[in-house]
Amino acid sequence: MIDTSVMVARLVTNHEFHALARPHVAEAARGRVPGIVLAETWAALRRAPWNLDLLIALTCRDHDLPLVTLDRRQSVLAAQIAGLEPTLLLPAG
């Protein structure tokens, strides 16, 4: 089983231990990753100095996936990324 530190290192491409963590996360994904690890990883990424919303939008663009959000801030950021047209589910206003 992996812990949050390994998951974060794998998800952050410029993390000093990204390459080291990569095969361990791949192996863990073949089995089960405990919910607490996912929850802690999400919390750690939300506190990080980079903009997680931007990472989500860039991931959608890179994989040619649509981005649907209820977050106005996310929608505004995503609209600025070439090749990505986000859908905001909230009414205008």
C-alpha positions as CSV (number, residue, x, y, z in Angstrom):
1,M,0.0,0.0,0.0
2,I,1.2,3.5,-0.8
3,D,0.7,6.6,1.4
4,T,-0.1,10.2,0.6
5,S,3.5,11.3,0.2
6,V,4.0,8.8,-2.6
7,M,0.7,9.7,-4.3
8,V,1.5,13.4,-4.2
9,A,5.1,12.8,-5.6
10,R,3.6,10.8,-8.5
11,L,0.9,13.4,-9.3
12,V,3.3,16.4,-9.2
13,T,5.5,16.1,-12.3
14,N,8.2,18.4,-11.0
15,H,8.3,16.8,-7.6
16,E,11.9,15.7,-6.8
17,F,10.7,12.1,-6.2
18,H,8.2,11.9,-9.1
19,A,10.1,9.2,-11.0
20,L,10.7,7.2,-7.9
21,A,7.0,7.2,-6.9
22,R,5.7,6.5,-10.4
23,P,6.0,2.7,-10.5
24,H,4.7,2.3,-6.9
25,V,1.5,4.3,-7.7
26,A,1.0,2.3,-10.9
27,E,1.3,-1.0,-8.9
28,A,-1.1,0.3,-6.3
29,A,-3.6,1.2,-8.9
30,R,-3.8,-2.4,-10.0
31,G,-5.1,-3.3,-6.6
32,R,-6.7,-0.8,-4.2
33,V,-5.8,2.6,-3.0
34,P,-7.4,3.3,0.3
35,G,-9.9,6.1,0.4
36,I,-8.0,7.9,3.2
37,V,-5.0,8.1,0.9
38,L,-7.1,9.7,-1.8
39,A,-8.7,12.1,0.6
40,E,-5.4,13.1,2.2
41,T,-3.9,13.5,-1.3
42,W,-6.8,15.8,-2.4
43,A,-6.3,17.9,0.8
44,A,-2.6,18.2,0.3
45,L,-3.0,19.2,-3.3
46,R,-5.6,21.8,-2.4
47,R,-3.2,23.4,0.1
48,A,-0.3,23.4,-2.4
49,P,1.1,26.6,-3.8
50,W,0.0,25.8,-7.3
51,N,-3.6,26.1,-8.6
52,L,-5.3,22.7,-8.6
53,D,-8.2,23.9,-10.6
54,L,-5.7,24.8,-13.4
55,L,-4.2,21.3,-13.2
56,I,-7.7,19.8,-13.7
57,A,-8.4,22.0,-16.7
58,L,-5.0,21.2,-18.3
59,T,-5.6,17.5,-17.8
60,C,-8.9,17.7,-19.5
61,R,-7.3,19.6,-22.4
62,D,-4.4,17.2,-22.7
63,H,-6.7,14.2,-22.9
64,D,-9.3,15.9,-25.1
65,L,-12.0,15.6,-22.4
66,P,-14.8,18.1,-21.7
67,L,-14.7,20.0,-18.5
68,V,-18.0,20.4,-16.7
69,T,-18.0,22.4,-13.5
70,L,-20.1,24.1,-10.9
71,D,-17.2,26.3,-9.9
72,R,-17.3,29.8,-11.6
73,R,-13.6,30.3,-10.9
74,Q,-12.7,27.0,-12.5
75,S,-14.8,28.0,-15.5
76,V,-13.1,31.3,-15.9
77,L,-9.6,29.8,-15.7
78,A,-10.4,27.0,-18.1
79,A,-11.9,29.4,-20.7
80,Q,-8.4,30.9,-20.9
81,I,-6.8,27.7,-22.0
82,A,-6.6,27.2,-25.8
83,G,-8.4,24.1,-26.9
84,L,-10.7,23.8,-23.9
85,E,-14.3,25.0,-23.7
86,P,-15.6,24.5,-20.2
87,T,-19.3,24.1,-19.4
88,L,-20.5,25.9,-16.3
89,L,-23.6,24.3,-14.9
90,L,-24.6,27.3,-12.9
91,P,-27.1,29.9,-14.3
92,A,-25.5,33.1,-15.6
93,G,-25.4,35.9,-13.1
